[in-house]
Amino acid sequence: MNIILMGPPGAGKGTQAEKICKKFGTVQISTGDILRKNVKEQTQLGLYAKSYMDAGALVPDEIIIGMIREELLNPIYKNGFLLDGFPRTIPQAIALDNLISELGIIINAVVLLDVPDEILIERISGRRSCRTCNRTFHIIYNPPPDPKDCDKGICDIYQRDDDKEDTVRNRLQVYHQSTKPLIDYYQQKGLLIKVSGVGELSEVFDRIIDAINVSVSNTNKV
């Protein structure tokens, strides 16, 4: 089972990706992790990437695609993979299509976790962190403890800049602008599955699995 997982910040992609991989026996591919691994191991592609990073420039798509190609040759992906965070643009999607066609791989489904912006803003802007013990809390769902109850001393609770409401709204605006063409692209290919990401984690997970099974079953009938 080969899946692309999409969704806005705060939609719960990380948690659901882990559960999906466990369900289907697949392995998650994070392009960020692959990039860091190649740079750390000083592979040829990693050295190319580092030269751009050191110059403060974005790593070109062809380098990222090259890293994904090398990664997919690893036998740990024999049961499939889940791509999280890639592709982000139409050129990346086209490059990925060319790659998987070259390798004889098919994408079974593109899952889009759909959560209204106001819920995402509540989820993200309610996050709080402790500078002392590095734990993360939420003012509604998991309130910070009494300052004296910190694991490593006195809790020093703060809100990260990325979690402030104005910043979150800007991030969501950028997400929608950049992702809309990608959603249309996979919709036209008949691969997009839109799943509500609102509710308990287990409820959302069940929706995802049911939608994937139905989609794959319908595809096999064609």
N, C-alpha and C positions, 0 to 999 in steps of 0.2 A: 504494500500500500504506500503510494507516494502522494504526499499532501503538502499544499502550500497553505499556511495559516496567516490570515490578515486580520487587522483590526486596529482601532485607535489606541492611543496610550490610555492605560487604565481599564482596558476591556477584559483583562485576565488572561491574555494569551500565554504567558509563561506557565501558569498553573495548568491550563487546559492542554498545552503542548505536552507537558510531562505525562498527563493522564492518557492522552491519545496515543503516545508512543508506547506506553505500558500496555494499552488495550490491544494494539496491532503488532506489538513486538518489533517496532521500528526504532530508528535512531534520529534524534533531533539534530538538525544542522543549523548552527548559528554562524552567520557570516562574520560577525564580530569576533567570535572565538577562533574561527579559522584564520582570520587575518592576524590576530595576536599570536597564534601558534606558529604561523609561517615566519613572522618577524622574529619571534624568540629563537626559532630553530635556524634562522638565517638561510632559509631556502632561497633559490634564485628569485622566485616570485615575492618572497618576503623582503628581500633586499630591494627589489624594484619598488614595492609598496612603501618601504621605510623612507626611500628617497623623496617620495611625494609627501609623506607625513612630516618629515623633518623640515620640508619647505612650507608646511602649513597648507598644502593643497589636498584636494580630495583624491583618493586612490581611484584610478580609472577603472571603468567597468570591466575592461578586458582582463585586468589583473585579478579582480575578484572572481570573475567567471573561470579563469584559469585555476584558481585555488579550489573552487567548487568542483571543477573537473577532476583534479587530482584527488580530492576528498572522496568523490563518488566511486573511484576505482578501488577503494578500501572494501574488503569483503564484509565488514561489519554492517554494510547497507544492503546485504543480500535480501533482507525481508522488507526493505523500503526505507523511506526517510520522511521527515517532516521539516520543511523549510520555514523558518520563522524570521521575519524581517527582510526577506528578499524574495522576489524583486520589489523595488520601490518605484520604478519608472517603466514606461513602455519600452525604451531601448534595452533595459535590463531583462524585461520579460521576453523580448524577442531573442536576445542572446541566450537566455536560459532555454527557450524552445529549441534553438539550434543545437545547443549542447546535448540536451536529453535525446534529441532525435539522432545525433551522432552516436550516442552511447546505447541506443535502442531501449530507452526508458520512456515510460509514459507517466503523466501526472493524472492521478485518479480523481482528485478533487481539489478545489480551491475554496477553503472555508473562510468566510468573512464573519467575524464576531461583530454583531450590530448592537450598539448601546447608545441611547440618546445622549447628546452632549451634556445636558444638565445633570444627569446621573454620573457621567464621567467626571465632571467638575466637582461634584460632591465627594466622589471617591478619592480623587487626587488631592484636592485642596484641603481635605480633612486629615491628610497624613501628617504625622509628627514624628520626629526622631529624637533620640537621646544622644548627646555628645559624649556622655560618660560611658554608656554600655553599648551604644550603637544599635539598640533595639528600635524597631519601627512600630508606631501606634496609629490609631485613627480616633479622632475626637468623638465619633459616633459609635463605630463598631468595635473598637478596642482602645478605650480611653487610656491615656498615660497614667501610670501609678502615682501614688504619693511620692514626692521627691525623695523621701527617706527610704523608699523601698527599692531603690536602684540596686542592681546586682553588684555594681562596682563602686558604690559610694552614694553621692547625691545626684539625682536625675537632673540633667540640664536639657530641658525640652525645647526644641526649636522647629521651625518650618523651613524646609529647603526652598531656595529661590525658585527651583523648577516646579514646585508644588503650589506656588501662590496663584490665586485665581486668575489674575490678568495674564500671567505666563501660560497657564493651562489653556485659557481661551485662545491665545495666539497659537499654541502648539496644535490645537484641534483645527483651527482655521487652515494652517499649513497642511495638516494631514488630509483634510477634505479636498483641498485644491490639488494636492499631488496624487491622491489615491483614486479620485473619480475616474480618470482615464484608464487606470489599471483595472478598476471594477468593471468598466464597460468592456475592456479587452477580454477579460476572462468570461464575462457574461456572453459575449458573442461566440466564444469558443465552446459554450455549453458546459463549462467546468465550475462556474461560481455557485456556491451554496451559501446563502445568507441565513445565519442562525442568531436568534436573539441571545445576547449575552447578559440579560437581566435575570436575576434570581439567584438561588443557592448554587454553589459550585457544582454540586451533583446534578442538579436540574439542567444546567447549561451543558454539562458533559453529556448527559443522556440525549439531549436534543442534537448535539453535534454527531454523536455516533449513529443515531437514527437517520439523520440527514445524509451522512456519508453512505450508509448501507443502502438507502433507497436510491441515491444517485448512482452508485456503482452497479446496483442491480439493474436499473433502467438502462445504463450504458451497455451492459453485457447483453441486453435483449436486442439492441440495435444491430 
